Every structure is written in structure tokens, then in C-alpha cells.
Amino acid sequence: CSPSLKQTDRDNLIPLKLLIATDIHLGYLEKDPVRGNDTFVTFNEILEQAQKNEVDFVLLGGDLFHDNKPSRKTIHSCLESLRKYCMGDRPIHFEILSDQAVNFQYSKFPWVNYQDGNLNISIPIFSIHGNHDDPTGADALCALDILSCAGLVNHFGRSTSVEKIDISPILLRKGRTKIALYGLGAVPDERLYRMFVNKQVTMLRPKEDEDSWFNLFVIHQNRSKHGATNYIPEQFLDDFINLVVWGHEHECKIAPVPNEQQNFYVSQPGSSVVTSLSPGEAVKKHIGLLHVKGKKMKMHKIPLETVRTFYMEDVVLADHPDLFNPDNPKVTQAIQAFCMEKVEMMLDNAERERLGNPRQPDKPLIRLRVDYTGGFEPFSIFRFSQKYVDKVANPKDIIHFFRRREQKAKNDSNINFGDLVSRPVSEGMTLRVEDLVKQYFQTGREVQLSLLTERGMGEAVQEFVDKEEKDAIEELVKFQLEKTQRYLKERHIDAVEEKIDEEVRKFRECRRKNAEEEDEEVREAMTRARAHRSEDAVLVSASSDEELMDTGAKVYGDSDDDLPATATRGRGRGRGRARGARGQNSTVRGSSRRGRGNTSQESATSSRTYKSVPAKNKSILDAFKPLKTEPFQNSSKSFSEDIIDDDSDLEDICITPSSKVNQRFSTTSSFSKRGSQSQTTSRGVDFESDEVWYTVAFFHACISEFL
């Protein structure tokens, strides 16, 4: 717990010193044998610099973790570093004047960690979340919340509302130097852009002496323009801000750059690890030591010494007509020799730089981009990379061949996803699933959604890819279908297919224009998906307990001597097998056994059959038909599912047509993960038109592109 500040210190103009870093991406490529520890080593260097320079606190601008659900190794390494460098007896020389219950309202311990009597913090860390480690799941938690609960990080700048954002600052004071620290964690760029345009983002200011505060704002959004609304212009920010620390962009531009229109400065620290082989990542990595005294500031750049060196060069073969002739039969060998010479030059430069800094890793990152437009042919990248396995950290990615493409008008309705993605993500091109969905449906003529919206479908697929919400797409389809059915019933539309189609198109266009209502739909669908996941977890736990009760077995020791003399129903552990072995019979592989050593006969008869609740969703035409008393004529058919526990990573999608001639399908998706002991019950959805086929086809294309 920090001691109280002396009155003489409060009367003096004492500088406040803080260390600034963003996009550390702990856990990036942690399974790579060469680059696996790069992020952890650099994070230790950052905290070491904070301790060495005796900063008042550390400010992180998001993406502390690379994955939304970091591994145990990543969490353990992060906790180890924070405990090593941020805990101690050094006193804290600044105080917080704002209401901490408001600043840390989403924390179970709504106060700054160094004021906790049970902790001994020497360097406080204040951090917002980024787009890689943002809150998700049923409880909307993120990895930073774990660190906050442990008392090692002060997580602030979180907002859950999609209608209005009020940013309340953390008011810090050291002597007469006062800082108003504003923070806003990552928000989808298009949503935040629209909220700024609609004046739904408010930055609150202190009532007393508002002009005496140094206003510091940390944000994690797109700064460069990736689309019409897929970024945040600097002009959207308030002009009373003095300095903006901009996270998410990985190119290091840490020197404050003035914005003449808004009269504030922008500092872009960039990432501390190379996560993509793009030109922006080749810039030297730095962190910033910021001195604030009154309303004056000074930024000191600190180069990071443990970052793996990255050299990149571009070669255009058409620019060397004296060296390469496409008609020459040996031109490919000449190109390969030329590329080898370029790579060797970059390796020599990396070696000279490493000799002056022994803390740098031995193997550098090398990237040679070769434009072979003009009739040239690429050589074998695999054979080329084998020569540098022991010299570079990325032998498989040394060479990248590409050709410039001419934009041509496409009249073909067949969509090729390879044409939509002209360059890989590693080349600095930011691709999102929402953009692919929009391009997919905007490019084709015949392939169009008639009920769902491109934006809603895109966000649902994004939730599945990034957050592993497996029910996101299904729940969005069900939610929008139910809403459309209610709309048609309220308007008393006749059961004529042409009129229904026309009303559905009108309703869809109305929803597309109302972006706020569409955001609410997606949020409600995601809430349903998370609720289903929680219910599934409860059902899995209950079914597992029930199965254990059915065995009627006692808990015995680890040795075979502890087993009873006689076994009933053939459910013993299975002698002669290693501990934990499944005891599967090869003749009945794939059935649900859970390691009980069942015989083939028992395996065939003992697998349980669970009857799921019939699907409540009906097609639009069925919504207007009267209910029939015959149970077998109901449009929503009951079905049973065999829940199988095997070690398969396959994803089975069964589409079964109904008995009527109209195009109605029942889609059943089952997901199973390797080694999992859980049982997941798939749900069925009935709806109209070919949108099922397009959704499934697009879903698989997105998974192949991003996973």
C-alpha cells in the first residue's frame, strides 16, 4: 500500500513518468521451435526497462495476448513476469482522485491494485483490451480480467453498450502534475465509426480546473483506412486531448505527430513482435518513456534489443531485362541464383547488426517478395528454403512469388474465393470474415440472400472463427427467421408465395437501413448462442454423472490389485493396458465406450439414444398454415440423435430434404473435438429457400481461408 504524499510534493511541479507499449501479443507462435519464446523474452525486456527507469506506471494499449483464450503456458509466463518485475517495496508517488468504482466498474475488486492492502505493488500497470484479447463468452470475460482479479493489472476502458459510450477518465496527480487518463478498449470499427457520427461517444471531463489537466487517450482501433467506415478518423476525437496513444497498428511510429486540425499529438508505438511479414513490421521496434510535467510532455524512444531482426526486400523481374529473358530456357535457374544472392546479402546485414547486440536472437526473419509478371515462372520454394533451414527463423516463408493482377469486369456468377483474396494476410492486407461475406454476396448475381443480411451473417461467421461460438450462425438464422415470421403474421399476409417474397424483401431492406436494430439482432443472437453453450455444458456434466452412476462401480486405487475379483457387465478397466487407456475394441471403433472395455455386443447395444426437442422453427409458408391434429403431418418432425463419443475431428453436416417438393431443408451440424469427453447435442433448423446451401458453402470456405 502506497504511503500518503507529502504536502511539499503536492505543491511542487513534479514530472510523472510512464512507460508506453502496445500489441505485445504474448503467445504468438508459442509452439514454433525457433520463435516460440520471442514474445515472452521481449515482454520481460519491457518490464525490465520499466523497473530500470523507475517509472510511475506502465500503460499498455491493447493486445497483450495474441489469442482470445491464451494457453496455460502463456498465462503462466505472463504471471511469472508480472510478479518478478511489478511487485516490490518501492513506494508509489502518485494518487488517484477519480471514483475508482466507476473507472473499474467491471472488476470484482473496483480499486487500483497498489491500494490493496493484501498486495505489494511497485509498478502499477494500466491496460485496455485489444481486438485479440477482447471480452467474450457467456460472462463476457477476457484474459485481462484474470490478471485484474489476481491484482497484477488494472483493466480499464471497457464498454458493453452498443447505444452509447461514456468514457470516464482515471484522474492521476503527482505534485501539481495532473493527468486525465482516458481509455477505450477495442470495439468493431464500423460500429464505433457510426457511434461517433451519431454523437453517441462522450468523453467526460473533470469539473474543477478542467484546463489544468494533461489529457491522455489510449485507443485500439484501425488508424489507416481499410474501408469506408472500417477505421476511426483522428478528426472524430475531441480537440481537448493532448496526446493519443494509438494501438492496433503494428508499424512503429512512436514519435508524437501533431494533428493540426484537432491540435493534439498522436503516438503509435506499434507492436513489440513481428506477427506478419509485411513492410510495416520491418521498422525498428521501440517503446516509449513519456515524461509529463504540468501540461508539457517529452517522449523518449527506447529501442527493443531482444526483438528478432526482420529484413525485407522486393524484386521485380521485369525491371531487369538485361538479366532475365522469359524466352531463355535457363531463366528459372538465373532467377534462383539472383534470389540467393539477395538473401545472402540480407543475412550478412542481419549478422552485422546482431554482433552489436548480443541479446538479439541468432536467426533473423528474411522475406524476399518476387514479382514475376511478364511471362516468368517461379522456381520451387521448398527446395530453395531447404538451404536456409539453419540460417533463418522462417525458412518456409523466405520467398513469396506474386503477380500483379489486372482488374477486369466479371460477368460470371460463379464465385471463386481465391479471386476474392489476392494476397495472403502475411503481406499486410487486413482481411476480415465480414468483408469476405460482403464481397461474396455483392459479387455474384444469382447468389443472393433473400431473408438474412450480409452484415449479420458476416458477424456471426466472425464470432465462430474468432471466438469459437459454434452456435452463432445457427442462432442468427433462427432469430431472423422468427422475427420475419412475426412480421408477416402481424401484417396478415395471404399465404401466397409471391406476396410473401415481396414482403420479405421489403422487411429485409428496412432492417439493412436500420443499422442499430441489426446490431441488436446480432447481439441477441450471440447471447442465445452463449446461453446454449452454457446449457450444453450443464447437460454434458449431468449426462457424465448419470453414466458414472449407471456403472455402479467403486473407485479403486491405481494398481490392478485393487480391482475386484469379479467384474460385472464387462466394464472393468481392462488388464494389461496402460493407465488411462481407452480399452477400445477395433471391431467396434467409433462407438461410445469411454474406456470401459466393452465387448462388441455390448458396444452395439449400450450406446445411448437421446431424443432432442423438435425444432420450433418453421418455414415462412408453414407459419400461415393451420395446425393439424395428426402428429405425423406436422411440418416440424421429431428426430432422435445418437450421441457418439469418439476421437474424430470431422465435422458432419447432414442436409435432409423434407417430404414436400418445396425447397426446405433440415441442417444438422455436429462438432466434436479430439480427446474431449463431452457430448454435444446438435440442433436442427428448418427454413425456406437455398440460403442453407449458400451459408454452408460460405461457412466452409471461410474456415479453409482462416483456420
C-alpha positions in Angstrom: 0.0 0.0 0.0 1.5 3.3 -1.0 2.3 5.9 1.6 0.5 9.3 1.6 2.1 12.0 -0.4 3.8 14.8 1.5 2.3 18.3 1.3 5.6 19.7 -0.2 5.3 17.2 -3.1 1.7 18.3 -3.8 2.8 21.9 -4.1 5.7 21.2 -6.5 5.6 20.6 -10.2 6.9 17.1 -10.3 7.1 15.2 -13.6 5.1 12.0 -13.9 7.0 9.2 -15.8 5.3 6.3 -17.6 6.3 3.6 -20.0 4.1 3.1 -23.1 3.8 -0.1 -25.1 1.1 -1.7 -27.3 0.4 -5.0 -29.1 2.8 -7.3 -27.2 0.9 -10.4 -28.5 2.0 -12.9 -25.8 1.8 -16.4 -27.0 2.3 -15.7 -30.7 3.7 -18.8 -32.4 4.4 -20.3 -29.0 4.6 -23.8 -30.4 7.3 -22.8 -33.0 10.6 -24.4 -32.0 12.6 -21.3 -33.1 10.2 -18.3 -32.4 8.1 -19.8 -29.6 9.6 -17.7 -26.8 10.1 -14.4 -28.7 7.1 -12.7 -27.1 7.9 -13.7 -23.6 11.5 -12.6 -23.8 10.5 -9.2 -25.2 7.8 -8.7 -22.6 10.4 -9.3 -19.9 12.6 -6.7 -21.5 9.7 -4.2 -21.5 9.1 -4.7 -17.8 12.8 -4.6 -17.1 13.0 -1.2 -18.8 10.1 0.0 -16.6 12.0 -1.2 -13.5 15.3 0.3 -14.7 13.8 3.7 -15.4 11.8 3.8 -12.2 8.5 4.7 -14.0 5.4 5.6 -12.1 3.3 3.2 -14.0 3.1 1.2 -17.3 0.4 2.0 -19.9 -0.5 -0.8 -22.4 -2.6 -0.1 -25.5 -4.3 -3.5 -26.0 -3.5 -6.9 -27.4 -1.3 -8.0 -24.5 -2.3 -11.6 -25.6 -2.4 -12.9 -29.1 -5.2 -15.3 -28.6 -8.6 -14.7 -27.0 -8.1 -17.8 -25.0 -4.4 -18.0 -24.2 -2.8 -21.3 -23.3 -1.7 -22.2 -19.8 1.9 -21.7 -20.9 1.2 -18.1 -22.0 -0.8 -17.3 -18.8 1.9 -18.8 -16.6 4.7 -16.9 -18.3 2.8 -13.7 -18.1 2.1 -14.1 -14.4 5.7 -15.0 -13.8 7.0 -11.8 -15.5 4.4 -9.5 -13.7 5.3 -11.0 -10.3 9.0 -10.7 -10.9 9.1 -7.0 -12.1 5.9 -5.4 -10.8 5.8 -6.4 -7.1 8.1 -5.0 -4.5 8.5 -2.4 -1.8 9.2 0.7 -3.9 6.6 3.4 -3.0 4.0 4.8 -5.4 4.4 8.5 -5.8 1.1 9.4 -7.4 -2.5 9.3 -6.2 -5.9 8.7 -7.9 -8.6 11.3 -7.4 -11.4 9.9 -9.5 -14.1 7.5 -8.4 -12.5 4.1 -8.9 -15.8 2.3 -8.7 -16.6 4.0 -12.0 -13.1 3.5 -13.5 -13.0 -0.2 -12.7 -16.7 -0.9 -12.6 -16.5 -4.3 -14.3 -13.9 -5.6 -11.9 -14.8 -7.7 -8.8 -12.3 -5.5 -7.0 -13.1 -2.0 -8.1 -9.9 -0.2 -7.0 -6.4 0.2 -8.2 -4.2 -2.7 -7.3 -1.4 -0.8 -5.4 -4.0 0.4 -2.9 -5.0 -3.2 -2.0 -3.6 -3.9 1.5 -3.1 -7.6 0.6 -0.7 -6.7 -2.3 2.7 -5.1 -2.6 2.8 -3.4 -6.0 5.9 -1.4 -7.0 4.9 -0.7 -10.7 1.2 -0.5 -11.5 0.1 -1.5 -15.0 -2.9 0.1 -16.6 -4.2 -1.6 -19.8 -7.1 -1.6 -22.2 -8.1 -4.7 -24.1 -7.5 -5.1 -27.9 -9.3 -7.0 -30.6 -7.2 -10.2 -30.0 -8.0 -10.4 -26.2 -11.4 -8.7 -26.0 -14.1 -10.0 -23.6 -16.3 -12.8 -24.9 -18.3 -15.8 -23.8 -21.4 -16.1 -21.6 -19.8 -13.9 -18.9 -18.0 -11.5 -21.3 -14.6 -12.1 -19.7 -11.1 -11.8 -21.2 -7.6 -12.7 -20.2 -7.0 -9.3 -18.7 -9.8 -9.9 -16.2 -7.8 -12.9 -14.9 -4.8 -10.6 -14.4 -7.1 -8.0 -12.8 -8.6 -10.4 -10.4 -5.1 -11.6 -9.4 -4.2 -7.9 -8.7 -1.5 -7.6 -11.3 -3.1 -5.4 -13.9 -5.6 -2.6 -13.8 -8.0 -3.3 -16.7 -9.9 -0.1 -17.7 -11.6 1.4 -20.8 -14.2 -1.3 -21.1 -17.7 -0.6 -22.6 -20.5 -3.0 -23.2 -23.2 -0.7 -24.6 -23.9 -0.6 -28.3 -26.1 2.5 -28.0 -23.9 5.0 -26.1 -20.3 5.1 -24.8 -19.3 7.4 -21.9 -15.5 7.5 -21.3 -14.8 8.4 -17.8 -11.1 9.3 -17.1 -8.8 8.0 -14.4 -7.6 11.2 -12.6 -4.0 10.9 -11.5 -1.9 13.5 -9.6 1.7 13.7 -8.7 2.5 17.1 -7.1 0.9 19.7 -9.3 1.1 17.5 -12.4 -2.3 16.1 -13.2 -3.2 13.5 -15.8 -6.7 12.6 -17.0 -6.2 9.1 -18.4 -8.9 8.1 -20.9 -9.2 4.6 -22.4 -11.4 2.8 -24.8 -10.9 -1.0 -25.5 -11.3 -2.4 -28.9 -14.8 -2.0 -30.5 -15.8 -3.2 -34.0 -14.6 -0.3 -36.2 -17.8 0.1 -38.2 -19.9 0.2 -35.1 -17.7 2.8 -33.4 -17.5 4.8 -36.6 -21.3 5.0 -36.7 -21.5 5.9 -33.0 -19.0 8.8 -33.5 -21.1 10.0 -36.4 -24.3 9.8 -34.4 -22.6 11.6 -31.5 -23.0 8.6 -29.2 -19.5 8.7 -27.8 -18.9 11.2 -24.9 -15.6 11.9 -23.2 -16.3 13.2 -19.7 -14.1 15.9 -18.3 -13.4 16.9 -14.6 -15.5 19.7 -13.4 -12.7 21.5 -11.4 -9.8 23.2 -13.3 -10.5 21.2 -16.5 -7.8 23.2 -18.3 -5.1 22.2 -15.8 -5.2 18.5 -16.8 -3.0 16.7 -19.2 -5.5 14.6 -21.2 -4.1 11.3 -22.4 -6.3 9.0 -24.5 -5.3 5.4 -25.3 -7.3 3.7 -28.1 -7.1 0.4 -30.0 -8.7 0.7 -33.5 -7.8 0.9 -37.2 -6.0 4.1 -37.8 -5.3 3.6 -41.5 -8.3 3.4 -43.8 -9.4 -0.2 -44.6 -12.8 0.7 -46.0 -15.4 3.5 -46.0 -16.2 3.1 -42.3 -13.7 0.4 -41.2 -11.4 2.8 -39.4 -11.6 5.8 -36.9 -10.5 9.2 -38.4 -8.5 11.3 -36.0 -10.9 14.1 -36.6 -13.6 12.2 -34.6 -11.6 12.6 -31.4 -12.2 15.6 -29.1 -9.8 18.6 -29.5 -9.2 19.0 -25.8 -7.0 15.8 -25.8 -3.2 16.5 -25.6 -1.8 13.1 -26.6 -3.4 10.0 -28.2 -1.7 6.6 -27.8 -2.9 4.6 -30.8 -2.8 0.8 -30.5 -3.6 -2.0 -33.1 -1.4 -0.6 -35.8 1.9 -2.6 -35.8 4.2 -0.2 -37.6 6.3 1.7 -35.1 5.6 5.5 -35.3 6.2 6.2 -31.7 7.4 9.8 -32.1 4.4 12.1 -31.4 3.0 13.6 -34.6 0.8 16.7 -34.4 -2.7 16.8 -35.8 -3.0 20.4 -37.0 -6.8 20.2 -37.2 -7.5 18.9 -33.7 -4.4 20.4 -32.0 -3.3 17.1 -30.4 -0.4 14.7 -30.9 -0.7 11.1 -31.9 1.9 8.4 -30.9 1.7 4.9 -32.5 4.1 2.7 -30.6 3.5 -0.4 -32.8 3.9 -4.0 -31.9 6.9 -5.5 -30.0 6.9 -8.7 -32.1 6.7 -9.4 -35.8 3.4 -11.1 -36.5 3.2 -10.6 -40.3 5.9 -10.4 -42.9 4.9 -7.0 -44.2 6.8 -3.8 -44.7 5.4 -2.1 -41.6 6.8 -4.8 -39.4 10.3 -4.3 -40.8 10.6 -1.0 -39.0 12.7 -1.0 -35.9 10.7 -1.7 -32.7 10.5 0.8 -29.9 8.7 1.5 -26.6 8.2 5.0 -25.2 9.2 6.6 -22.0 6.8 9.6 -21.5 7.6 12.5 -19.2 4.7 14.7 -18.3 5.3 17.9 -16.3 2.3 20.2 -16.0 0.9 20.3 -19.5 4.2 19.7 -21.2 5.4 16.3 -22.4 8.5 14.7 -23.7 8.7 11.3 -25.4 11.9 9.3 -25.3 12.2 6.3 -27.6 13.7 3.1 -26.2 14.8 0.5 -28.9 13.9 -3.1 -28.0 17.0 -5.2 -28.1 15.5 -8.7 -27.9 13.2 -8.4 -31.0 14.2 -10.8 -33.8 15.6 -8.8 -36.7 13.5 -8.7 -39.9 14.8 -7.8 -43.3 12.5 -7.5 -46.3 13.2 -6.6 -50.0 11.1 -6.5 -53.2 12.3 -7.7 -56.6 10.5 -7.0 -59.9 11.9 -9.3 -62.6 10.6 -7.2 -65.4 12.8 -4.3 -64.2 15.9 -6.4 -65.1 15.6 -7.1 -68.8 19.4 -7.4 -69.1 19.5 -10.2 -66.6 16.3 -12.1 -67.3 14.7 -13.1 -70.6 11.5 -15.1 -70.3 12.3 -16.9 -73.6 15.6 -18.2 -72.2 15.2 -21.9 -71.2 17.6 -21.3 -68.3 15.9 -18.2 -67.0 14.5 -20.0 -63.9 18.0 -21.0 -62.8 19.1 -17.4 -63.3 16.3 -16.1 -61.2 17.0 -18.6 -58.4 20.7 -17.6 -58.3 19.7 -13.9 -58.2 17.3 -14.6 -55.3 20.0 -16.5 -53.4 22.4 -13.5 -53.8 19.7 -11.2 -52.4 19.0 -13.5 -49.4 22.7 -13.8 -48.6 23.1 -10.0 -48.6 20.2 -9.7 -46.1 21.8 -12.4 -43.9 25.1 -10.5 -43.9 23.3 -7.3 -42.8 21.5 -9.2 -40.0 24.7 -10.8 -38.8 26.4 -7.4 -38.6 23.5 -6.0 -36.6 23.5 -8.9 -34.2 27.2 -8.6 -33.4 26.5 -5.2 -31.9 23.6 -6.6 -29.8 24.2 -10.0 -28.2 20.6 -10.0 -26.8 19.2 -10.4 -30.3 18.1 -13.9 -31.4 20.5 -15.8 -33.7 18.3 -16.5 -36.6 16.7 -13.5 -38.3 13.5 -13.2 -40.3 14.1 -12.8 -44.1 11.5 -12.0 -46.7 12.1 -11.6 -50.4 9.0 -10.7 -52.5 9.4 -11.5 -56.2 7.1 -10.1 -58.8 7.3 -12.5 -61.8 4.8 -10.7 -64.0 5.8 -10.8 -67.7 5.9 -14.4 -68.6 8.3 -15.7 -65.9 7.8 -18.9 -64.0 8.6 -19.4 -60.3 11.0 -22.0 -59.0 10.5 -24.5 -56.2 10.2 -22.6 -52.9 10.5 -25.8 -50.9 13.9 -26.7 -52.4 15.1 -23.1 -52.1 14.1 -23.0 -48.4 16.0 -26.2 -47.5 19.3 -24.3 -48.0 18.4 -21.9 -45.2 16.9 -24.1 -42.5 19.8 -23.5 -40.1 20.2 -19.8 -41.0 16.8 -18.1 -40.8 13.8 -18.4 -38.5 11.2 -18.6 -41.3 12.7 -20.9 -44.0 9.3 -21.8 -45.4 8.4 -18.1 -45.9 11.6 -16.7 -47.3 10.3 -16.3 -50.9 6.9 -15.0 -51.9 6.0 -15.0 -55.6 3.2 -12.8 -56.8 1.9 -11.3 -60.0 0.1 -8.0 -60.5 -3.5 -8.6 -61.5 -5.5 -6.5 -63.9 -8.9 -5.6 -62.7 -11.5 -7.0 -65.1 -15.3 -6.8 -65.1 -16.7 -10.2 -64.1 -19.9 -11.3 -65.5 -19.7 -14.9 -64.3 -22.0 -15.7 -61.4 -19.7 -18.5 -60.1 -17.8 -17.1 -57.2 -14.2 -18.2 -56.7 -12.9 -17.4 -53.2 -9.4 -17.5 -54.4 -10.1 -14.4 -56.6 -11.5 -12.5 -53.6 -8.2 -12.9 -51.7 -5.4 -11.7 -53.9 -2.7 -11.6 -51.3 -2.2 -13.6 -48.0 -2.7 -11.9 -44.7 1.0 -12.1 -44.0 1.6 -9.4 -46.7 0.0 -6.7 -44.6 -3.5 -7.0 -46.1 -6.1 -6.9 -43.3 -8.8 -9.4 -44.2 -11.9 -10.0 -42.1 -14.7 -12.5 -42.4 -17.3 -9.8 -42.6 -15.6 -8.3 -45.6 -15.5 -11.7 -47.3 -19.2 -12.3 -46.7 -20.0 -8.9 -48.1 -17.8 -9.4 -51.2 -19.2 -12.9 -51.7 -22.8 -11.7 -51.9 -22.1 -8.4 -53.7 -20.0 -10.0 -56.4 -22.5 -12.8 -57.5 -25.8 -12.1 -59.3 -27.7 -15.3 -58.6 -26.2 -16.0 -55.2 -28.1 -13.5 -53.1 -29.7 -13.7 -49.6 -33.4 -13.1 -49.6 -34.0 -13.2 -45.8 -30.7 -12.8 -44.0 -28.5 -9.8 -44.2 -24.8 -9.8 -45.3 -23.7 -7.9 -42.3 -25.5 -10.1 -39.8 -24.2 -13.3 -41.4 -20.7 -11.8 -41.6 -20.6 -11.0 -37.9 -22.0 -14.5 -37.0 -19.3 -16.2 -39.0 -16.7 -13.9 -37.4 -17.9 -14.9 -33.9 -17.5 -18.6 -34.9 -14.0 -18.1 -36.3 -12.5 -15.7 -33.7 -14.5 -16.6 -30.6 -15.4 -20.2 -31.3 -19.1 -19.6 -30.8 -20.2 -22.7 -32.6 -23.9 -21.8 -32.4 -23.6 -18.2 -33.6 -24.7 -18.9 -37.2 -27.5 -21.2 -36.3 -28.9 -18.8 -33.7 -28.7 -15.8 -36.0 -30.6 -17.8 -38.7 -33.3 -18.9 -36.2 -33.6 -15.4 -34.7 -34.0 -13.6 -38.0 -36.4 -16.2 -39.2 -38.6 -15.9 -36.1 -38.6 -12.1 -36.5 -39.6 -12.3 -40.1 -42.4 -14.7 -39.3 -43.8 -12.4 -36.6 -43.6 -9.5 -39.0 -45.6 -11.4 -41.7 -48.2 -12.5 -39.2 -48.7 -9.0 -37.9 -49.4 -7.8 -41.4 -51.8 -10.6 -42.1 -50.3 -11.5 -45.4 -52.1 -14.1 -47.6 -50.4 -17.4 -47.9 -49.3 -16.7 -51.5 -45.7 -17.2 -52.3 -45.3 -14.1 -54.4 -46.7 -11.7 -51.8 -44.7 -13.3 -49.1 -41.5 -12.9 -51.1 -42.2 -9.3 -51.7 -42.9 -8.5 -48.0 -39.8 -10.4 -47.0 -37.7 -8.3 -49.4 -39.3 -5.1 -48.0 -38.7 -6.2 -44.4 -35.0 -7.1 -45.2 -34.3 -3.8 -46.8 -35.8 -2.0 -43.8 -33.6 -3.9 -41.5 -30.5 -3.2 -43.6 -31.1 0.5 -43.4 -31.6 0.4 -39.6 -28.0 -0.5 -38.5 -28.7 -0.1 -34.8 -31.6 -2.6 -35.0 -29.4 -5.0 -36.9 -26.7 -4.7 -34.2 -29.3 -5.5 -31.6 -30.3 -8.6 -33.6 -26.7 -9.9 -33.8 -26.2 -9.2 -30.1 -29.3 -11.1 -29.1 -28.3 -14.0 -31.4 -24.9 -14.1 -29.8 -26.5 -14.0 -26.3 -28.6 -17.0 -27.3 -25.5 -18.9 -28.6 -23.6 -18.3 -25.3 -26.7 -19.4 -23.4 -26.9 -22.6 -25.5 -23.2 -23.2 -24.7 -23.8 -22.9 -21.0 -26.8 -25.3 -21.3 -24.7 -27.8 -23.2 -22.1 -27.7 -20.5 -24.7 -28.4 -17.9 -26.2 -31.3 -20.0 -22.8 -32.8 -20.6 -22.0 -32.7 -16.9 -25.3 -34.2 -16.0 -25.0 -37.0 -18.6 -21.5 -37.8 -17.4 -22.7 -38.0 -13.8 -25.6 -40.2 -14.9 -23.3 -42.5 -16.8 -21.0 -42.9 -13.8 -23.9 -43.7 -11.6 -25.1 -46.3 -14.1 -21.8 -48.2 -14.0 -22.4 -48.8 -10.3 -18.6 -49.1 -9.9 -16.5 -48.1 -6.9 -13.4 -46.0 -7.0 -10.3 -48.1 -6.7 -6.6 -47.4 -6.5 -4.1 -47.2 -9.3 -2.8 -50.7 -9.2 -4.6 -53.7 -10.8 -4.5 -55.5 -7.4 -7.1 -53.1 -6.2 -9.7 -54.3 -8.7 -12.5 -56.6 -7.6 -12.2 -60.2 -8.3 -15.3 -60.4 -10.5 -16.4 -57.8 -13.0 -20.0 -57.2 -14.0 -21.2 -56.2 -17.5 -17.6 -56.3 -18.8 -16.9 -52.7 -17.7 -13.6 -53.3 -16.0 -10.6 -51.2 -16.6 -9.0 -53.8 -18.9 -5.9 -55.5 -17.7 -2.7 -55.2 -19.5 -3.3 -51.7 -20.6 -1.6 -48.5 -19.6 -3.3 -46.3 -17.1 -5.9 -44.1 -18.7 -6.1 -46.4 -21.8 -9.5 -46.4 -23.5 -9.6 -50.2 -24.0 -11.3 -50.0 -27.3 -12.2 -53.0 -29.5 -11.1 -52.5 -33.0 -14.2 -54.2 -34.4 -16.5 -51.6 -32.9 -14.3 -48.5 -33.2 -16.3 -45.3 -33.2 -19.0 -46.2 -30.7 -19.4 -44.6 -27.3 -17.3 -46.6 -24.8 -15.4 -44.1 -22.6 -12.7 -46.6 -21.8 -14.8 -49.3 -20.2 -13.5 -52.2 -22.2 -16.9 -53.2 -23.7 -17.3 -56.2 -25.9 -18.6 -55.6 -29.4 -22.0 -56.9 -28.5 -22.3 -54.5 -25.5 -20.9 -51.6 -27.5 -23.6 -52.1 -30.1 -26.4 -52.2 -27.6 -25.3 -49.9 -24.8 -24.8 -46.7 -26.8 -27.4 -44.3 -25.6 -30.0 -42.6 -27.8 -31.2 -39.2 -26.7 -34.3 -37.6 -28.2 -33.9 -33.9 -28.8 -36.8 -31.4 -28.7 -38.4 -31.0 -32.1 -37.3 -27.8 -33.9 -39.7 -24.9 -33.2 -38.7 -23.0 -36.4 -40.9 -23.4 -39.4 -40.7 -22.2 -42.9 -42.4 -18.9 -43.8 -45.2 -20.7 -45.7 -45.8 -23.1 -42.8 -46.2 -20.2 -40.5 -49.5 -19.3 -42.2 -50.9 -22.9 -42.3 -53.3 -24.0 -39.6 -52.1 -26.6 -37.1 -53.1 -30.2 -37.9 -54.1 -32.7 -35.3 -52.3 -35.6 -37.0 -48.9 -35.9 -35.4 -47.2 -37.4 -38.4 -48.3 -34.4 -40.7 -46.7 -31.8 -38.6 -44.1 -29.9 -40.6 -41.6 -30.0 -37.7 -40.6 -33.6 -37.4 -39.3 -35.2 -34.3 -35.9 -36.9 -34.7 -33.5 -38.8 -32.5 -29.8 -38.4 -32.3 -27.1 -40.9 -31.3 -24.5 -39.2 -29.2 -21.2 -40.8 -30.1 -18.0 -40.1 -28.2 -15.1 -40.8 -30.4 -11.8 -39.2 -31.3 -12.8 -37.6 -34.5 -12.1 -34.0 -35.6 -14.5 -34.3 -38.5 -17.4 -32.1 -38.9 -20.6 -33.8 -40.2 -23.2 -31.7 -41.9 -26.3 -33.6 -42.9 -28.9 -31.9 -45.0 -32.1 -34.0 -45.4 -34.9 -32.8 -47.6 -38.5 -32.9 -46.3 -41.3 -34.9 -47.9 -42.7 -31.9 -49.8 -41.4 -30.7 -53.1 -40.7 -27.1 -51.9 -37.1 -26.4 -51.1 -37.0 -27.0 -47.4 -34.0 -28.5 -45.6 -33.1 -29.5 -42.1 -29.5 -28.8 -41.3 -27.8 -30.7 -38.5 -24.3 -29.8 -37.5 -22.3 -31.8 -35.0 -19.0 -30.7 -33.7 -16.6 -32.9 -31.8 -13.1 -32.1 -30.6 -10.3 -34.6 -30.2 -9.9 -36.1 -26.8 -13.0 -34.4 -25.4 -15.2 -36.4 -23.0 -18.1 -34.1 -23.6 -21.2 -34.9 -25.5 -22.7 -32.2 -27.7 -26.3 -32.4 -29.0 -26.7 -30.9 -32.4 -29.8 -28.9 -33.2 -31.9 -28.8 -36.3 -33.2 -25.8 -38.2 -35.9 -25.7 -40.8 -36.2 -22.8 -43.1 -37.1 -21.8 -46.7 -35.0 -21.3 -49.9 -31.5 -22.2 -50.9 -29.8 -20.0 -48.3 -28.8 -23.1 -46.3 -26.7 -24.3 -49.2 -25.0 -20.9 -49.6 -24.5 -20.4 -45.9 -22.9 -23.9 -45.5 -20.7 -23.4 -48.6 -19.5 -20.0 -47.5 -19.0 -21.2 -44.0 -16.6 -24.0 -45.2 -14.8 -21.5 -47.4 -14.2 -19.1 -44.5 -12.9 -21.9 -42.3 -10.5 -23.1 -45.0 -9.2 -19.5 -45.5 -8.7 -18.6 -41.8 -8.2 -21.8 -39.9 
